[in-house]
Amino acid sequence: MKRIEKFVDSMYLNVEGDQQEINELKAEMTNHLLEAVHELKAQGKTEQQAITKAIKRFGEEKEIRAVIGQLFDIQKVFAKRVLYIAVVCLIVTMSIFYFLWKVEESTAEGISDTRALISYQLKDKDVITTDIKRKIEALVEETNYVSRVTVYKSKNIISRAGENYVEYHWKSVQPDFQYQRTIWAPKWLGADFHTFGNGDEEWFVSIDNRSFSRLEAVVLFVGLTVYWTLFTIWAIINAYHQKRLRIGWLFMFIFLNILGYLIYYVTGKQGRIPSEHDEFYEDYI
């Protein structure tokens, strides 16, 4: 049956992939051909006639080789695309998260500066004049994140709960001055408003500002979830191709992700004797 062995070997001549998987597929194809040969011989064919007809049943040699090659190429391309998409997803997620984090940081600094400038305008003043109101309004208009500024006389909203502890109750008190405006804050982006209040012995200033902290959390959660899932799928495919997929590795990939895969990779390198087929493993790593 040398002819069958040569035929099967020719089918996988230039196929790249996991060598153990290739050997198993070759053995399976050989068994099918041998079974077909035995059936044809039982029908009265000679061995050579049976082999020829069995091979013809599998189709033309070029067609079979093309199909086998495409099969392994599809597996490799799919695995690599899953990995690439996972990496791109991680990069995009971290970039968007960093951008939003910097926006929130800049907003916090801007609010602190705005409050300090408003407090400076109110310092040593008993009443809020028209000129002070215009200056406060101008300070608010210089920002793109402050939607409302409310100013109270501290003595009207302070209640002392202890010797060194002061509480402010301003939401139910009529303010001495308030300036409000509409700013860009789309709900579909998860925009929300936070209130920042602080004061001294004379005046208490409350500032409402736009925040994307909710969007920040959603982007981080969704992005990392997608990345984590895709990388886990890739690691499972890779372990399956290398015939090393076990329930333990599955849990390692799911819960430790890239750290779990690094442990898998290192233990695989240490436990395997290098061979001529190493190049096939590198296609998946």
N, C-alpha and C positions, 0 to 999 in steps of 0.2 A: 504493500500500500504506500510505497514511497511517493508515487505520483500524487496521491491525496495530500500527503504531508507537504510536498513542494508547492502544491496549489494553495493550501491554507497559508503557508509561509509567505507566498507572493502577495496574498491579499493584505497582509499586515506589514509589508516590506518597509514602507515610509511613514507608517502611522506613529505619531508621537503621543505618549500618554503613560499612564501607570503600567509598568511592565507586567506586574502580577495580574492586573485586570486584562491586559492583552493576551497573556498566556491562557487565562481562563476562557476567554472568548474563542481563542484558537482551538482549544480542546473541545469546546462545545460544538464548534463548526465541524471539526474532524469527526466527532461522534455522529452528528447528523448525516454526514457524507457516508460514513461506514455503514450506518443503518440502511441508508438508501441503496448502497452497493449490495448488501446482503439480500435485501428484498428483490432487487433486479436479478441477482444470481439465482434466487429461488424460482424466478419466473423463466429461467432457462438461458439467461444472458451469460456470456463469458465474463471473466473478471475485468478485462480491459473495456469491453462494451458497457458493463455495469458502471465502471468508474467514469467513463466518458459521459454517459447519460446522467449520472448523478451530479456531475459537475455542471452540465448544461442546465439542470433544474435550478441551480443556484443563480443562473444568469451569466451574462458575459463577464469576463474577468475584470475589465476596465470599469464596468458599472458597479460591481461589488466593491472594488477598491475605492472608488469615488465615494460610495455610500458610507463605508467604514471610516474613511478619512474625515468626511463631513461630521459623522457621529462624534468622533473624538474632538474635532475642532469646535463643535457646538458646545460640548461639555466644558472645554477650556475657556472659550469665549464667555459663556454664561457665568462661570465662576469668577473670571477676572472682572467682568462688568459689575457683578455684585460687589466686589471689593472696591472698585473704582467709585461706584455710586456711594458706598458707605463712607469712603474717605472724603469725597466731595461734600457730602451731607455734613460731615463733622466740621470741615473747614468753613462752610457757609454758615452753619449754626453758630460756631464760635465767633465768626466775624460779625454777624448780626448782633449776637449777645454783647460783644465787646463795644460795638457802636452804641447800642442802647444804654449800656452801663456808663459809657463816657457822657452820653446825653444827660442821664440822671445825675451824674456827678457834677457836670457843669451847671445843671439846674439848681442843685443844692447850694453850690457856691454862689450862684447868681442871686438866689433868694436871701442868703445870708448877707450879701453885699447890699441888696435892695433894702432889707430891713434896717441895716446899719445906717444907710443914707436917710431913710425916713425918720429914724430915731434922732439923727443929727438935726434934721429940720425941726423936730418937735422939742429939742432940748431947751430947757428953761422957759418954755412957752406955757402960758396958762390957758390959752384958747388957740384953736386952729383957724388962722386967718385965711382969707381968700387966696393970698399969695402962697401960703404954705400948701393949701389944697392943690393949686395948680402945679406946684413943684412935685408933690406926691404923684399926681396924675401923670406928669411927664416921666417920672421914674418908672412908673408902671408901663407906660407906652414904649419905653426903651427895651422892654423885654418881650419875648414871644411866648412866655409860659405862665405869667401871672394873670389870673382872671379876676381877682378881687382883693382889695386891701381894705381892712376895717380897723379903725382906730378908736380906742376907748380911754377914758380917764381911769388910771389904775385904781384910784380909791373907790371907784364905783363897782369894780368887779373882783377886788381882792377879798378873800376870807382867810383868816389865819387858823390853821388846824393844829398848830403847835408852835413852840417858841422859835424854831428855826425852819419851819415849813410853811409855805404859802401856796394857796390854791387860787386859780383864776376861774371865775364863772362868768364868761362873757357872752355866751350864745343867747341867753335870755335877757340881756341888758341892751338898751337902746344905745347904739354907737354914737360917738361924737362926730365921726366922719366915715364915709364909705364910698369907695369908687369901684365900679364893676364894669367889665367889658366882656365881649364874646371873643374867644380865641379858638384856633383850630384844634379840635380834640375829637377825632372820629371814633365813635363807639366800636366800629368794626375792627379797629386796630387795638382795641382794649384800653383806650385812653381813659384815665380816671383823674379825679381831683383830690389832692391832699391839702390839709390845712396845717400851716405852721404858725404858731403863736409864741410871742415872747414879749417881755416888757420890763420896765424899771419902776421906780417909785412914782413916776409922773404919768407915763403913757404905756399902753399895751397895744401892740401891733399884731394883727392877725392877717396872714397872707394865704390865699388859696391859689394853688399852682397845678398846672397840668403835669401828669406823671404817666410814664409808660412802663412802670414796674410790673404791671400785670402781663403786658405783652412780653416783657423781658423773661418772665418766668415761663410763659407758654412756649416761646421760641426755644428756650433751653431744654424744657421737658420733651417737647415733640421732636426736636432735632436730635437730641441724644437717644431718644427711644428708637427713631428710624435708623440711626447709625448703629446702635447696639444690636438691633434685630438683623440688619443686613450683614454686619460683620460676623455675627453668630452663624447665620446661614452659610456664609462663605467658609468659615472654619469647619463646619460640619461637612460640607461638600468636600473640602480638602482632605479631611480625616477619612472620609468614606473612600475617596480615590486611593488613598494610601493604605487602605485596609487596616486602619488603626482606630476606627470609630468604636468607642465603648461608652457605656452609660456614664462612667466617671468623667470622661473627656467632655461628654455632652453637657454635664452640669458645670464643668470648668468653663466652657465657652459661654454658657448662658449667664453665669453669675460673675465671672472674672473677666470675660470678654478678651481684650488683647493680652492682658496678663496671663490668662489661662492658656491662650494660644502660644505665647512665648514659652511657657512651661512645657506645653505639648511639643513644640518644635525642638527645644533643647534636649528633652528626654529622648526624642526620636533620633537626634544626631548622635547622642551618646550610646544609644542602644542598638544602632544599626552599623554594620560593617560597610564601608564605602564600596561601591561596585560600579560596573560600567553603565548601570542604569540610573546613576545619580542625576543625570541631565533631565530625565523624565520628571523627577520629583521637583526640580527647580521651576518647571513650567507652572506649577500650582502655587508656589511660595512667593 
